[in-house]
Structures are given as structure tokens and as C-alpha cells.
Amino acid sequence: MILVTGATGSIGTHLVRLLQEKGVAFKALVRDEGKGRALGCDVVTGDFDDPGSLAPAMEGVDRLFLNAGGAQPVDGEQPMVRQQKAAIDAARAAGVSRVVKVSVSGAHRGGRLAQGAHWEIEEYLKASGLGWSMLRPGGFMQNFVTGTAAFTADGKLLDVYGGAPVSYIDCHDIAACAAALLTASAGLGEPYELTASGGLGETYELTGSGGLGETYELTGPRALTCAEVAQELSAALGRTVEHAELSPDELAAGLRAQGLPARFAADLAELSRQVASGSMAATTTAVRDLTGREPRTFGEFLAANAEALRTGLASVAR
């Protein structure tokens, strides 16, 4: 039995569909029961901020997909550290054999915001005695469809990375990698054969270690500059999407003007400087290694999300 956390999010919804397609035994942990019912699967209500709710959620579970929250504008430790450590503790107490954790590209000791927080959680998981696999994706393609913060008020695509290329990844591919790891055969009973969604028709199965004790840096097939992203969006929308550069200092000033803490704004500005220096330009073969197929291109992502593009992005980029 697999427990999927973050099941109503950008990655979790894809993972739920993948597991449903082949009848894999799983349940979803949700805070909002109404949203959970919309998934069309078995759900259990719980909250990472309520450790007492995690024990019953783990009953009968032997594999855990751990994915919850991002960096928040708070002083001190990021909430995700406390939350995910509580989930790891509950998993260990329940006898879970394996955890597949979504981390972040570039996670390291002392990193800013999510990079440092995820590194701390990774280390805690490694020390827990549980079997583990880490997925470290970079920027999500979904942010260009659902994230209005990526655009200026007059509909221009914001370039906060100084024209540097970024190897964006489709959350569908992150979910496919998670599915392969969660259903791998190494020490976990009979293997499952999964068919990727979206009419792609591929099957994939891990052998050997099944990815236990491995960390995977996940990327799309090609790094794109903001100008190239704007060109792809323009082609998909049938009209021109312009882009405008925003320096790290301007980014920080804008965030402070919105009322966000100065430290949080400064950390985001520093992260944008790192990306501008090329920290997210490299691509890897991890998606192909785990799923047996190439990751989606940005154009393929836009085609698969045409309706969301029309109803979301089209209302902003005018």
C-alpha cells in the first residue's frame, strides 16, 4: 500500500492518475476532504502540522510518497522541516519500508530557503533507517500556466534570471519517476508495470536496487531561456508574448513592497543570481533512466495543457 502526500498538488494529481490506471493499491493524504474526494481514490484526512493525524494515515502503508509545501516567508526554520520530519517519524513507527521524497535541485547544507530546508530533511531521512530515494527537480513548467506571478501587470513574461537558460521539467515527468520508484520490485514484493498517462503508451519497470539509496536530479530535455519560453507561449497562444528582465535587486524591492520580509526577499534575490550564473542550465538523463522515455519538451507540455493555458495564462498575457 502506497500513501501519496501532496495528492492534490501539481505532482500529486499526476501520480494519483498513474497509480489509478494500473490499479496499484494506494491512498491519498489530504487536508481538505472535499478536494480529496475529487481525486476519485481512497483518501485519509490528516495534516503535517498535526503529527497525531499521521499515525492513522500510515496504517497498512509500506511505501510513502513524501511531498509537501515549499519555502515560506517566515523567520527561523522553514515549516517544511518540522512537517516532513514528523511524517518520517510516523512512517518509521508504522513500519514503512520505503520513502520517495521530492526535494529540490541544488539542495545543500546552508542553502537558501528550500535548498537548505530540503537538505536537512534529506539528511534526517537518510538517518532514519528507512529505505529512501530522492527526487530533485528544478523549475516546474506548470508555473508558466498557473503562476500569474511569472508575469508583469501588462502581461509580459518576467525574466529574473538575466537571460540564463533553465532546464524546466513537467510535473507529469516527476510523477512518472516517483511511480517507477514507488512500484520498484527491490525488496517490495511483486513489481508493477505502469503505463504513462496522456496517451503516450510507454511501460517502465525498475530492476536491481530499484533506486533505493539513490538521488535523482530531474530536468526537462533542454534548458530554455526566458526569450525561448516566450516564443513557445506565443506559438501556443497564437499571439505575441513579450518578456521583460527584472534584476535581483528589483525583484527583492518588489517583494518587500508587497509586504514580504526583507530576509525572504533577499534570499529569493540570491537564488535568482545563482540561476543567472547557470546553476540550473544542465540537463540529466534521470527521467529516461527511471521511466524508459524522454521527458516532455516545453511544447509538448503546452499541448497537453492547452485548456489550462487558455483559461489561466491567456487571461494574464494580453
C-alpha positions in Angstrom: 0.0 0.0 0.0 1.3 3.4 -1.0 0.5 6.7 0.8 0.6 9.7 -1.5 1.0 13.0 0.3 0.6 16.3 -1.6 -2.0 14.4 -3.6 -4.0 17.5 -4.8 -0.8 19.4 -5.9 0.9 19.7 -9.2 2.9 16.5 -8.8 0.4 14.5 -6.7 -2.5 14.7 -9.1 -0.4 13.2 -11.9 0.9 10.5 -9.6 -2.7 9.6 -8.5 -3.8 9.2 -12.1 -0.8 7.0 -12.9 -1.4 4.7 -9.9 -5.1 4.6 -10.7 -4.6 3.5 -14.3 -3.0 0.2 -13.3 -4.9 -0.5 -10.1 -2.0 0.0 -7.7 -3.1 -0.1 -4.1 -2.7 3.4 -2.6 -4.5 6.1 -0.6 -4.1 9.9 -0.6 -3.4 12.0 2.5 -5.4 15.3 2.2 -6.2 18.2 4.5 -9.4 19.1 2.6 -11.7 16.0 2.4 -13.8 17.7 -0.4 -10.7 18.1 -2.6 -9.7 14.6 -1.8 -13.0 13.1 -3.0 -12.5 14.9 -6.3 -9.4 12.7 -6.8 -11.6 9.6 -7.1 -9.4 7.5 -4.9 -9.3 6.3 -1.3 -8.4 9.2 0.9 -7.5 9.8 4.5 -7.5 13.2 6.2 -4.5 14.5 8.0 -2.1 17.4 8.3 1.7 17.6 8.6 1.1 20.2 11.3 -0.9 17.7 13.3 1.5 14.8 14.0 -1.3 12.9 15.7 -3.2 12.6 12.4 -0.3 11.0 10.7 -0.2 7.7 12.6 -3.7 6.6 11.4 -2.9 7.7 7.9 0.2 5.4 7.9 -1.8 2.3 8.9 -1.2 -0.5 6.3 1.3 1.6 4.4 4.6 0.2 3.3 5.7 2.9 0.8 5.4 6.7 1.2 5.5 9.5 -1.4 6.7 12.5 0.6 5.9 15.8 -0.9 4.7 18.8 1.0 5.0 22.5 0.9 7.5 25.0 -0.3 9.6 27.8 1.1 7.5 30.3 3.2 8.2 33.9 4.2 8.9 33.1 7.9 11.6 33.9 10.4 13.7 31.0 11.5 13.4 27.4 10.4 11.2 26.6 7.3 8.0 24.9 8.4 8.6 22.1 5.9 11.5 20.8 8.0 9.3 20.2 11.1 6.4 18.9 8.9 8.4 16.4 6.9 10.4 15.2 9.9 7.1 14.4 11.6 6.0 12.4 8.6 9.3 10.5 8.5 8.9 9.7 12.2 5.3 8.4 11.6 6.5 6.3 8.7 9.2 4.7 10.8 6.8 4.0 13.6 4.4 2.4 11.2 7.0 0.1 9.6 7.1 1.8 6.2 9.8 0.2 4.1 10.5 3.0 1.6 10.1 6.7 1.2 10.3 8.5 -2.1 10.9 12.2 -1.3 10.5 15.2 -3.6 13.4 17.5 -2.8 14.8 20.4 -4.9 17.6 20.9 -7.4 20.8 22.0 -5.7 19.8 21.1 -2.1 22.8 21.5 0.1 23.8 22.4 3.7 23.3 26.1 4.4 21.4 26.7 1.2 18.9 29.5 0.9 15.2 28.7 1.6 14.1 25.4 0.1 17.6 24.3 -0.8 18.7 24.3 2.8 15.4 23.0 4.2 15.2 20.1 1.8 18.9 19.2 2.5 18.1 19.0 6.2 15.1 16.8 5.6 17.1 14.5 3.2 19.7 14.0 5.9 17.0 13.2 8.5 15.5 10.7 6.2 18.9 9.0 5.4 19.5 8.7 9.2 16.0 7.2 9.8 16.8 3.7 8.8 14.1 3.7 6.2 14.7 2.9 2.6 14.8 6.1 0.6 15.0 7.7 -2.9 15.3 11.4 -3.5 13.9 13.3 -6.5 15.4 16.7 -7.0 13.5 18.6 -9.8 14.3 22.1 -10.9 11.8 24.7 -12.1 8.3 23.5 -13.0 6.8 24.1 -16.4 3.4 24.4 -14.7 4.5 27.7 -13.2 4.1 29.3 -16.6 0.4 28.2 -16.8 -0.8 28.6 -13.3 1.6 31.1 -11.8 0.5 34.6 -12.5 3.5 35.9 -10.6 5.6 35.0 -13.6 4.1 38.0 -15.5 4.0 41.7 -15.2 0.8 43.6 -14.8 0.7 44.3 -18.5 1.2 40.6 -19.4 5.0 40.4 -20.1 6.8 37.3 -19.0 9.3 38.2 -16.2 12.9 37.2 -16.7 14.5 37.2 -13.3 17.5 35.1 -14.4 19.3 37.5 -16.7 18.7 35.5 -19.8 20.2 32.3 -18.4 18.7 29.0 -19.6 16.8 26.8 -17.1 16.1 23.1 -17.5 12.4 23.3 -16.7 10.5 20.0 -16.1 6.9 18.9 -16.4 5.4 17.7 -13.1 3.9 14.8 -15.1 7.5 13.5 -15.5 8.3 14.0 -11.8 5.2 11.9 -11.0 6.2 9.2 -13.5 9.6 9.0 -11.9 8.0 8.7 -8.5 5.7 6.0 -9.7 8.6 4.0 -11.1 10.4 4.2 -7.7 7.3 3.5 -5.6 6.5 0.4 -7.5 10.0 -0.9 -8.0 10.5 -4.6 -7.1 13.6 -4.5 -4.9 12.5 -5.9 -1.6 8.9 -4.7 -2.1 7.1 -7.7 -3.4 5.9 -8.2 -7.0 6.8 -5.4 -9.5 4.1 -3.4 -11.2 4.2 -2.4 -14.8 2.9 1.2 -15.2 1.7 2.8 -18.4 2.3 6.5 -18.6 -0.7 8.8 -18.9 -1.5 11.2 -21.7 -1.8 8.5 -24.4 1.9 8.0 -24.5 1.7 4.3 -24.1 5.1 3.6 -22.6 5.7 1.0 -19.9 8.6 1.0 -17.4 9.9 -1.1 -14.6 12.9 -0.8 -12.4 15.2 -3.7 -11.6 18.3 -4.2 -9.4 18.3 -1.9 -6.4 15.0 -0.3 -7.6 16.5 3.1 -7.0 17.0 2.6 -3.2 19.6 4.9 -1.8 19.7 7.0 -5.0 19.3 10.7 -5.6 18.0 11.8 -9.0 18.4 15.3 -10.4 15.3 15.7 -12.6 15.3 18.0 -15.6 13.5 18.5 -18.9 15.2 17.6 -22.2 16.5 21.1 -22.9 17.3 24.2 -21.0 15.3 27.3 -22.1 15.9 31.0 -21.8 13.1 33.3 -20.9 13.1 34.5 -24.6 12.6 30.9 -25.8 9.8 30.3 -23.3 8.1 33.5 -24.5 8.4 32.2 -28.1 6.8 28.8 -27.2 4.0 30.6 -25.3 3.4 32.9 -28.3 3.1 29.9 -30.6 0.7 28.1 -28.3 -1.5 31.2 -27.8 -1.3 32.5 -31.4 -0.2 35.9 -30.3 3.0 37.5 -29.1 4.1 37.2 -25.5 6.9 39.7 -24.7 9.3 39.3 -21.9 10.9 41.8 -19.5 14.1 41.5 -17.4 14.0 42.1 -13.7 17.3 42.3 -11.8 17.7 40.5 -8.5 17.7 43.9 -6.6 14.5 44.9 -8.4 13.0 41.5 -7.5 13.8 42.0 -3.9 12.5 45.5 -3.8 9.2 44.4 -5.4 8.8 41.6 -2.9 9.4 44.0 0.0 6.8 46.4 -1.4 4.3 43.5 -1.3 4.9 43.2 2.4 7.2 40.2 2.4 10.0 40.0 4.9 13.3 41.6 3.9 15.3 38.4 4.6 12.9 36.3 2.5 13.2 38.8 -0.4 17.0 38.8 -0.1 17.1 35.0 -0.2 15.0 34.9 -3.3 17.2 37.5 -5.0 20.3 35.5 -4.2 18.7 32.4 -5.6 17.9 34.3 -8.8 21.5 35.3 -9.0 22.6 31.7 -8.7 20.3 30.7 -11.6 21.5 33.6 -13.6 25.0 32.2 -13.2 23.9 29.0 -14.9 23.1 26.8 -11.8 20.0 25.3 -13.4 21.2 25.1 -17.1 22.4 21.5 -17.1 20.2 18.6 -18.2 20.3 15.0 -17.0 19.1 11.6 -18.2 17.3 10.8 -14.9 13.8 10.8 -16.4 14.7 8.5 -19.2 16.7 6.3 -16.8 13.7 5.9 -14.5 10.8 5.8 -17.0 12.4 4.5 -20.2 11.3 7.5 -22.2 12.5 11.1 -22.8 11.0 13.9 -20.6 8.4 16.1 -22.2 9.5 19.2 -24.1 8.0 22.5 -23.2 6.0 22.4 -26.5 4.6 19.0 -25.6 3.7 20.3 -22.1 1.8 23.2 -23.5 -0.1 21.0 -26.0 -1.0 18.6 -23.1 -2.2 21.5 -21.0 -4.0 23.6 -23.7 -7.2 24.1 -21.7 -5.3 25.3 -18.6 -3.2 27.6 -20.8 -6.3 29.2 -22.3 -8.1 29.7 -19.0 -5.1 30.6 -16.9 -2.3 32.2 -18.9 -4.4 33.7 -21.6 -6.3 35.8 -19.0 -2.9 37.4 -17.9 -0.8 37.6 -21.0 -2.8 40.1 -23.0 
